[in-house]
Amino acid sequence: MFYGLADKLSRIHRTFAAMLTSTGNKTFVPARLNRIAVSVFFFIAGLTFASWASRIPNIKLKLGLSEAALGSVLFALPAGLMVSLPISGYLVTRFGSRRVVTMAALLYPMVLILLGVAASAWQMAAILFLFGLLGNLFNISVNTQAVGVELTYGRSIMASFHGLWSLAGFGGAATGALMVFLQVPPAYHFCIIFSCAALLVLVFRQYAPNKDTGSAKQQKLFTKPDATILKLGIIAFGCMVSEGAMFDWSGIYFQKVLQVPPNLVSFGFGAFMSTMAGGRFAGDTLITKFGVKRMLQVSGIFIAGGLLTAAIFPYFYSCMVGFMLVGFGVSSVVPMVYSLAGKSTTVPPGVAIASVSSIGFLGFFIGPPLIGFVAQALNLRASFALVAVLGFGTTIMASFVNNKQG
């Protein structure tokens, strides 16, 4: 099976090489190959993260961790991510996104294997810190690559790249479920994922954009974001507070507020994920038609409307509709702000995207605990109403986006 896959990838490689040397349509073909290569990198990122997430219960059981201990260990991942934010922007600017994304696309899934063989909680925490650091390095570099390809196309294609990340996430989760069913140990499962990722990198790395767009001036490791980057970061913050609420609290909302049977608890999260993935594939067409500014404004309305629907009408079908609205609302916000940040004329694209990510991910991490505190003081419905207000901040801040930017 492995050699058959390698043979197929080799034939694809030869086909692409022939396309590069073709005399017809010299401008379009390289751009298309750039897009395919960057799409493959997004797919590797989504597949790797979902593969890890799908085996957390097995690794928890293997290490004999309690829920509290697991929570403490898992905190190492976002800690690594946050530490890497300024470093990632500097490395992408210093060495170029192509070198960095190639390295990250190999090391990120490689660390999966270490997670599979970790023998203690402290080992797991240390490896998860590295996993988070490399994951964000991958995120910044691949989005910088995507900005360059989008500029070559002259139209919005960023959302479709993020859609492939979501699609790979579904694929990784399904593969993980199959591995659990077949009782394949996580280490062997992760070796398979790394082998597939390494083959894809080997074939497609040479087609990744070789030169980054935007400002080429030297950048310090730590820099204060300018007003435009700060606005985009605040937009990302409002969106990612809402996204974090869905990831961490949608199941609990269905369980505690709606009190649905156990087999229906995950339906709300599934509704959210379905429209988030679908919205990303439709997002580029909508952005091209209506413009970034209007799409950001509408996205904030969808986010706030969906959360308020769930808070005001705590019933199964109304919450399903509400969570679907939230999914569509958040689907294209991060791709849009990354795209705008990467086109900055004052800051190198890698640093700009890292700065926006830094502010945005604060919302992703602050949102879920904030919901817990408000739920403890009032109730979970009040928490969702508060997040709706923060989500509507996307609409408000979008009004300050320069029309020339979007």
N, C-alpha and C positions, 0 to 999 in steps of 0.2 A: 504493500500500500504506500509506504513512504517513498520507495523508488519510483512508483508510478506517478506520485505527486511531483517529485523532482523532475521527472521527464516532461510532464505537462508544463511546468514552469519554465523549463529550458526551451521548449517550443515557443512559448509566449515571448520569452526573451529574444529569440531569433526573429520573431515576427515584428517586435518593436524596433529591433535594430534595422530591419529592412525598411520600416516606415521612416526611420531617421535619415536613411540614405536616399530615400525617394526624392526625385526631382520635382514632383508635383506638390503644390500647396505647401511651400516651405515654411510659411509663417504659422499656419494652423496646427500642423502635425506636432512640432515640439511643445506647443502650449497644451495640446491634448495629452501628450505623454507626461508633462509636468502635472497636470490635473490628476491623471491616473495614479502617478507615483505618490502624490500627497494624499490622495484618497486611501491608498494602501496603508500609509503610515497612520492615518486616523483609525482605520480598521484595526490595526495592530494594537493601538492604544486602548480602544474599547474592548477588544477581545481579552487583553491582558487583565484589565481591571475587573471585568465580569467573571473571569476565570477564578481570580482570587476570591471575590465575593461569594461565588457559588460553593466554595469549600470551607468557609468560615465555621459552619457547624461541625464538620468533621475534624477540623484542626482544634477547635475548642474541646471536643470530646477526647481527642488524642492527648492533649496536654493537661486534661482534667481541670479546666478553668471554670470558676464560677462566673455568673453574669457580671458581677462587679469587677472581677479580675479581668475578664475579657474586655469590658469597657475601658479599663485602665490601659490595657495593652493596645487596643485599637486607637487610642488617642495619639500614639506615636506616629501614625500615618499622617494626620493633618499637621502635626508638629513638624515633621520633615518637609511637608509641602510648604508651610509658611516660611520656614528657614530658607528654603530654596528660591523664594520669589525674587529677591533682589539679585541673587547669584545667577539665576537663570537668564535674566535680562542682560546682565553683564557678559556672560559666556556667549550668548547668541550674538551680541554685538561685536565681541572681540574675535570670535572664531568663525562666525557665519552660521546661519541656521541649518545649512545642509550638513555640515560636519557634526553639529550638535544633535540634529534629529536622527542621523544615522547611528551615532553612538547610543543615544537614548533608546532607540527602537530595538537595539540588541540587549542592552543592559537591563532595561525595565522588565521584559519577560524573563530574562535570566534570573533576576532576583526572586521570581516566583518559585524557582526550584529550591532556593534557600529557605523560603517560607514553608515549603513542603517537608523539609527535613529538620526544621527547628525542633530542638528537644526540650526547651524550657521557655517559660514566660519571658525572661529577660532577653533570651536570644530572639524570640519572636518580636519583641518591642524594638530591639536594635535593627532588625531586618526591615520591619515595617517603616521605621524612620527613613531608612535608605530607599525603600519602595516609594514612599511619599515624595522624597526629594527627587528621585529619578522620574517619577510620574509627572511632576510639575515641570521639570526640565523638558520632558517630551512635549507637554502641553504648550509651553511657550514657543519652543522651536517649530513645532508642526503648524501652529497658528501663524507664525511669522512666514513660513513657507506658503501657507494658504493665502495670505494677504498678497504676496507677490504674484501668485497665479491669478487671483481675482483681478488685479490691475492689468495683467496681460489680456484677460478676456474682456475687460471694459464693462462688466456688468456684475451683479451680485451672484456669487456662487458659494459664499462662505457657509450659508446655512446647510447646504447639501453635504459639505464636509462633516459638519457636526451630526447630520442625520446618519452618516455612515458609522460614526462613533456609537450612536444609539442602536443602530442595526447590529453592529458587532457585539454590543452589550447583550442583546437578545440572543444572539448566536452563542456567546460565551456562557450565558446562563443555561441555555438548552444543552450545550455540551457538558457543562458541569453536572446537570441533572442526570444525563446519560452515564457519566463516569461514576456517579454515586450509585446508580442502579446496577451498574456492572461491577461495583465494589473495587474500582481502580483506586489505589492510594493516591492522595494529592500529589506526592512527589512525582509519580509516573505521569499523572495527568499534566502537571506543569512542564515536564520534559517534552511532552508532545506539543504543547502550546509554544514553547520556546523554539523547537525545531521548525515548526511552521512559520513562526515570525522570522527566524534567521534566514530561511529560504526566500521569503518575500523580500526581506531587506537586500539579500544578495542580488536578486533579479532587478529590483526597482530603484535602488539607491542612486544609480547613475542618471536616472531620469528626473530626479528632484531638482528644482531650481537652484542654480549655482550661485546666484547673486541676489542679495536682499535689496528690497526697495526702501525708499525713505531716506531720512537723514543718515549720513555716513560719518558724522563727527564723533570723536572719542567721547565716551561716556564714563562717568564715575560709577563705582559700585553702588553707592547710595545717592539718590537724587530726589529732589522735591518735585512732585508732578506739577505741570503747569495747569492753568485753569481749565483747559479743554479736557485734559486727561482726568482731572478731578471730577468734572461733570459726568464723564463716561463711567468713571468708577462708582459714583453714587447711583447711576442708573443700574449698573451691574449689581450693586449692593441690594437695592430694592427687589430686583428679580431673584437673586440667589437666596435672600431670606425666605421668599415664597417657595422656591425650589427645595430648599432644605426642609421646610415644613412638610412638604409632600413626601420626601424621602423618609423622614424619621417619624412623622406623626399621622400619616394618612391611615395606616392600618389600625393604630390606636384609636383614631377618631371613629372608625367603623366599629371597633370593638367596644369602646366605652360609651360613646354618645349614641350611636345607632343601635348598639347591642345586637348585631347580626350574628347568625350562626358562625362557628369557626371556619367553615368552608367558604364563607363570603367575605372574610376579613380583608383579604388581599385584593378584592375587586376594585376598591377605590384607587389603590396604587396602580393597578393595571390600566384603569381608565385614564389616569394621569399620564402614564408612560406612553400609551398608544397615541394620544394626540400630541405629545411632545415630539415623538419620533416622526409622526406624519406631518406635523407642522414644520419641521425642519426641511423635509423634502419639498414641501410646497412653498416654503419661505422665500426662496430666491425669486420665484416668479412674482410673488406678491410685493417683495421689496422693489424689484425692477419696475413694477406697475405703479405702485403708490409712493415710493420713496421711503428712505430710512426714518425720517422724522415722523411721518404719519404712522408708519408701522410700529414704532416705539410707543407712540401715544395710544394706539389701539391695543397693543400688547398689555400695557398697564391697566387699561379698562377691563380686558379679559381676565387678568390675574385677580384684580379686586372684585370684579363681578362674580367670578367663580368661587372665591373664598367666602364672600358674603352670602352667596346662595347656600353654601354648605352650613354656614353659621346660623342663618335665619330659618332655613327649612331643613331640619335635621332628619331627613328621611332617605331611604336607600336610593331611590331613583333621582331625587333632586341633588343629592350629594354626588352621585355618579356624573350627572351633567355638570355640576359645579367643578369637580376635579378635572373633567375633560376640558373645561374652559381654562382652568389654570394651566394645564399641560400645553394647550395651544398658545396661551399668553407668554409663557416662559420660553417656548421653543426657539425663537429666533433672536431674543434679546442679546444673549451673550455673543452669538456669532456677529450680530450687527455692531456691538460696541468694540469687539476685537478688531473687526474690519476697519472701523473708523480710527481706532487707536493706531493700528498698524500703518495708516496713511498719514500720520503726523509728519509735518515738515520741520518740526523743531526737536523731536526726540527720535532716536533710532527705533525701528519697529519692535525689536525684541524687548527693549526697555519699556516702551509705551504699553505693550500688551501685558508685560509683567506688572506694571504699575496699576493698570485697570484690574488685573487679576487679584492683586493684593487687597484692594478695597472691596472687590466683589466677594472674595472668599471669606472676608470678615463677616459678611451677611450670612454666608452658608454655615459658618460655625457659630455665630451669635444667635441666629434665628431659632434653632431647635431648643437650646437651653432657655431662651426668652419665653418660648411657648410654654415650657414646663413651669416656669416661675408664675406666669400669669394664670395658668390652669390651676396651680396650687392655691393661688390667692382668690381666684374667681371661678372659672370653669374653662373647659377646652373650647367651647364655642366662642367665648370672649377672646381667647388667644387667637383663633382664626380670624376674628373680626379685626384685631390689632394688626395681624400680618397683612390683611387686605389693605389697610391704610398705608402700610409701608410699601406694598406692591404697587399701589396707585402712585407712589412717588416716581415710578418709571414714567408715567404719563406727564407728571408735572415737570420733571427734569428734562424730558424730551423737548419741551417747548423752548429750552435754551440751547438746543443743538443747532449749530449753524446750518442753514440750508445748503451751503456749499459743501458741507461735510456729508449731508444725507438728504 
